[in-house]
Each structure stands twice: as C-alpha cells, then as structure tokens.
Amino acid sequence: MNSGVCVKGSTYNESEYDYYGIVEEILQLQYLGQDNHIFLFKCHWFDPNSIQNDATHGILELKHKSKLNTYEPFILAIQAQQVYYTSYPSSRNKEQNDC
C-alpha cells in the first residue's frame, strides 16, 4: 500500500483536519447530455486523530489499522490530492531495539 489520497478539510471549530485514505473503487457517474460525467473515489479513510505531524522533517505518521468512525467513503476525484505512504524509518529501529 504505497499510494493514496488526501483531502484538505476543516471542521466547524478551531481544529482543522486533513483526511488521508486509500482508494478502494473508482466510479463514473454519467448524466444526460454530452460530456456530463463525474468521477467519484470510494476510499478507506484513516482516523485523523491517529495522525501525528513531525514538523521537523515535514512528514506525517499515521496508523494504517485506524479507520474513520463515520461512513463517508465518497469524494469527488477533483477534491483528491495524491499522497505516498512509506514505512517510517524510526519505527523499525524502535521495534528492533525493544527486542
């Protein structure tokens, strides 16, 4: 699981959340007329409360087993930004040092 999507979002209070997920399905909706269609992404969203921001290195750490509690899987494709997921190097070192 290397690539995914991010949707810039905000809530109705002081907090602002970006939502990160993995595309599970791509749907095309067609309407009557010429060139009347949109694309939707159905995604598995990670819980934004499980995301930690490492401002020093400019990376985010998230738990891949986390899941957003609400069922809101769909976004418009135009809302998505592509992101890349990789293993966090220090987590491997912590696991090896703990053994």
Secondary structure, DSSP 8 states (H G I E B T S, - for coil): --EEEEEE---SSS---EEEEEEEEEEEEE-SSTT-EEEEEEEEE--GGG-EEETTTTEEE--TT---SS---EEEGGG-EEEE----HHHHHHHHHH-
